[in-house]
Amino acid sequence: MSRLGSVALTLALGCAGPVLAQALLPSTPDPGGANLPARPLEPEDLISVNVYGAPELTRSLRVASDGTIRLPMLDHPLPVAGTMPAQVEQRIAAALVAGHVLVDPAVTVTIAEYHSRPISVVGAVRQPLTFPAYGTITLLAALARAQGLSADAGGEILVTTPGSHPGEAPQVARIPVKGLIDAADPALNLTLAGGEEVRVPQVGRIFVVGNVRKPGGFPAGDGTTVTVLKAIALAEGLAPYPQKQAYIYRHSQESPAAPSKEILVELRRIMDRKAPDVEMAPNDILYVPDSRVARNTANALEKALAFVAGTASGALILSVNR
């Protein structure tokens, strides 16, 4: 069909109203295939413009660096940066009417790509990265681009989504790792439109120092409870000559600059099952001091036994030689 015939047909359908046009001529599918939420457009975003009954006007358009788009049959570009898709629909329809292209156009604008809204994946992942949102990106796909979770990943994923309008506060979704990956819950596999920050916090750690066989830091949190006895077991047990008491040093989460709190632990009574075990929190430090008195006594006894053994051996040799 020629351009004149196409325009005449659309004019006829436009006179009958957009309802008749929609009934007679089906819409063209969205080339991007993405069902992204509406947000203000920015340069380099890709939109899908669908004008019912006018296939020569239905196409995908990239927002230019100056924030405009160009449509055939229109003499001037249309500024769209900072506007919502519904506003772009109104601008395109008004421009088509003002340019005497269509009488009553029915225009639909959807988002195919938020090129100007990158997705960031940070935290406890193998390869933190930032990439543009092309098409439909799911949370699992974003984590796959970051080569998956690292060994010290915590039990939840924080997805921060910016507000749809200027000044609107961002929203934070907490996604449990077990539900997303182990249970494969599709409701947790969010669709990312661009602009999101996916952050995987590290699992909390507890630290055991002092008179233990293997001092160090050990994973804590992720829904599991770490007690003093479990912490000592992670440190492969107590070294010789521990004191009867130990200490937990706990930093304030509300005021990190505040001095740590010291908590007395009746270690001997806990190990003798005469006192309940003490639960620890992430980032706690368990200090197990050694008993200097017991160590000095043991050293003195060891030296005395060695002296006695040496003296007895010398006396035996002297007796044999005689």
VOZA-807305 format. One record per residue (C-alpha): x, y, z. Coordinates in pm, whole numbers, padded with zeros to 5 digits, always signed. Layout:
<nodes>
XYZ;...
</nodes>
This chain:
<nodes>
+00000+00000+00000;+00131+00348-00083;+00194+00610+00179;-00110+00808+00063;-00335+00502+00081;-00204+00412+00426;-00264+00762+00552;-00614+00764+00402;-00697+00434+00572;-00571+00553+00908;-00762+00879+00868;-01079+00684+00804;-01021+00466+01103;-00929+00768+01310;-01260+00936+01226;-01440+00626+01348;-01255+00650+01677;-00969+00463+01837;-01200+00187+01960;-01287+00080+01605;-00923+00109+01500;-00816-00119+01782;-01086-00370+01695;-00998-00385+01324;-00619-00364+01338;-00432-00562+01603;-00138-00399+01774;+00220-00481+01687;+00403-00677+01959;+00663-00501+02166;+00996-00563+01990;+01187-00558+02314;+00967-00823+02471;+01020-00665+02812;+00753-00566+03059;+00951-00309+03251;+00795-00071+03504;+00738+00288+03395;+01003+00540+03499;+01115+00878+03369;+01306+00839+03044;+01669+00933+03007;+01911+00944+02710;+01998+00609+02554;+01679+00443+02684;+01499+00228+02428;+01121+00267+02391;+00867+00081+02181;+00616+00311+02008;+00296+00145+01887;+00054+00355+01678;-00260+00157+01606;-00335+00129+01238;-00007+00292+01135;+00264+00027+01097;+00495+00282+00935;+00497+00469+01268;+00524+00164+01495;+00885+00100+01584;+01153+00094+01855;+01328+00424+01920;+01641+00505+02114;+01629+00830+02311;+01901+01054+02168;+02176+01209+02377;+01985+01538+02372;+01677+01363+02520;+01466+01359+02203;+01317+01101+01969;+01237+01127+01597;+00934+00982+01420;+00877+00969+01045;+00633+01224+00903;+00717+01465+01187;+00932+01765+01102;+01079+01818+01450;+01215+01584+01719;+01012+01536+02034;+01172+01599+02374;+01101+01304+02604;+01382+01304+02863;+01247+01318+03217;+00893+01223+03114;+00691+00913+03189;+00580+00679+02906;+00220+00799+02942;+00336+01156+02883;+00534+01045+02579;+00217+00887+02441;+00036+01220+02473;+00320+01412+02310;+00341+01176+02015;-00038+01181+01965;-00047+01561+01982;+00242+01589+01736;+00071+01352+01491;-00247+01557+01508;-00062+01889+01478;+00131+01756+01178;-00191+01645+01007;-00069+01286+01001;-00356+01128+01200;-00687+01266+01322;-00730+01069+01646;-00422+00850+01695;-00407+00577+01958;-00047+00560+02079;+00112+00318+02325;+00467+00359+02458;+00644+00086+02654;+00999+00058+02784;+01225-00194+02615;+01558-00103+02777;+01666+00128+03055;+02012+00184+02915;+02075+00485+03136;+01991+00290+03454;+02267+00038+03521;+02231-00253+03761;+02500-00292+04025;+02583-00622+04196;+02812-00574+04495;+02907-00739+04822;+02975-01107+04877;+02979-01213+04510;+03265-01360+04312;+03287-01074+04062;+03117-00745+04158;+03010-00552+03851;+02780-00289+03701;+02603-00348+03371;+02325-00177+03172;+01974-00319+03188;+01913-00466+02844;+01572-00628+02806;+01440-00839+03093;+01695-00906+03368;+01602-01124+03664;+01772-01128+04002;+01921-01472+03936;+02051-01354+03598;+02218-01055+03764;+02382-01283+04023;+02495-01516+03745;+02666-01222+03574;+02853-01167+03900;+02959-01535+03886;+02743-01629+04183;+02772-01583+04556;+03104-01607+04734;+03172-01845+05021;+03118-01574+05285;+02777-01464+05155;+02508-01407+05415;+02157-01542+05427;+01978-01263+05240;+02012-01039+04936;+01921-00669+04950;+01770-00524+04632;+01743-00145+04642;+01510+00003+04382;+01514+00380+04318;+01191+00577+04338;+00977+00609+04027;+00955+00987+04064;+01210+01251+04168;+01230+01282+04544;+01066+00945+04607;+01250+00730+04859;+01409+00407+04732;+01260+00073+04829;+01462-00216+04972;+01354-00577+04923;+01510-00848+05140;+01534-01175+04949;+01628-01491+05145;+01903-01686+04972;+01755-02024+05063;+01417-01933+04918;+01565-01789+04598;+01829-02053+04523;+01752-02365+04726;+01371-02352+04709;+01370-02182+04363;+01072-01968+04457;+00980-01778+04136;+00816-01499+04339;+01158-01412+04483;+01329-01394+04144;+01258-01024+04093;+01258-00857+03752;+01511-00575+03743;+01432-00274+03528;+01757-00084+03576;+01884+00143+03848;+01875-00129+04113;+02159-00212+04348;+02187-00579+04437;+02392-00611+04754;+02488-00940+04916;+02605-00877+05274;+02875-01097+05416;+02778-01347+05683;+02855-01232+06036;+03164-01370+06205;+03264-01440+06564;+03624-01431+06681;+03791-01658+06936;+04127-01558+07082;+04341-01648+07379;+04393-01991+07527;+04242-02205+07248;+04408-02442+07006;+04312-02255+06686;+04232-01885+06736;+04058-01709+06450;+03732-01586+06298;+03443-01820+06223;+03115-01771+06034;+02810-01684+06239;+02456-01581+06161;+02258-01711+05861;+01990-01830+06100;+02227-02042+06311;+02298-01979+06679;+02659-01969+06794;+02720-02022+07165;+03038-02011+07370;+03077-02390+07361;+03024-02398+06984;+03277-02117+06939;+03533-02311+07142;+03459-02621+06935;+03518-02417+06616;+03853-02316+06766;+03932-02688+06814;+03898-02677+07190;+04078-02519+07480;+04453-02517+07517;+04603-02634+07849;+04558-02425+08164;+04250-02215+08083;+04105-01988+08347;+03767-02056+08500;+03623-01745+08337;+03623-01602+07985;+03506-01271+07839;+03291-01164+07545;+03360-00824+07392;+03060-00688+07202;+03054-00371+06991;+02741-00159+06977;+02561-00176+06641;+02393+00161+06697;+02714+00342+06799;+03019+00177+06638;+03248+00439+06794;+03134+00351+07146;+03361+00128+07357;+03289-00243+07343;+03088-00406+07619;+03260-00672+07834;+03048-00973+07928;+03174-01217+08191;+03137-01586+08103;+03157-01857+08370;+03345-02094+08142;+03422-02367+08395;+03064-02379+08522;+02933-02398+08163;+03167-02685+08078;+03069-02861+08402;+02701-02816+08302;+02634-02609+08611;+02548-02292+08416;+02363-02238+08085;+02561-02184+07768;+02591-01821+07652;+02471-01718+07307;+02705-01503+07098;+02621-01239+06840;+02792-01168+06506;+03120-00974+06546;+03156-01082+06911;+03507-01153+07038;+03547-01443+07284;+03865-01410+07488;+03978-01714+07687;+04268-01616+07917;+04510-01874+08046;+04583-01936+08413;+04937-01814+08478;+04937-01968+08823;+04847-02309+08688;+05096-02273+08402;+05379-02166+08636;+05294-02447+08876;+05299-02699+08591;+05632-02565+08463;+05783-02582+08810;+05656-02934+08861;+05790-03038+08522;+06134-02899+08605;+06131-03070+08946;+06040-03403+08791;+06313-03362+08532;+06565-03281+08806;+06458-03580+09014;+06473-03808+08713;+06821-03681+08625;+06945-03715+08984;+06812-04066+09018;+06972-04167+08689;+07310-04026+08799;+07292-04205+09132;+07212-04532+08955;+07509-04495+08718;+07742-04413+09009;+07626-04722+09199;+07683-04949+08898;+08034-04815+08841;+08130-04895+09198;
</nodes>
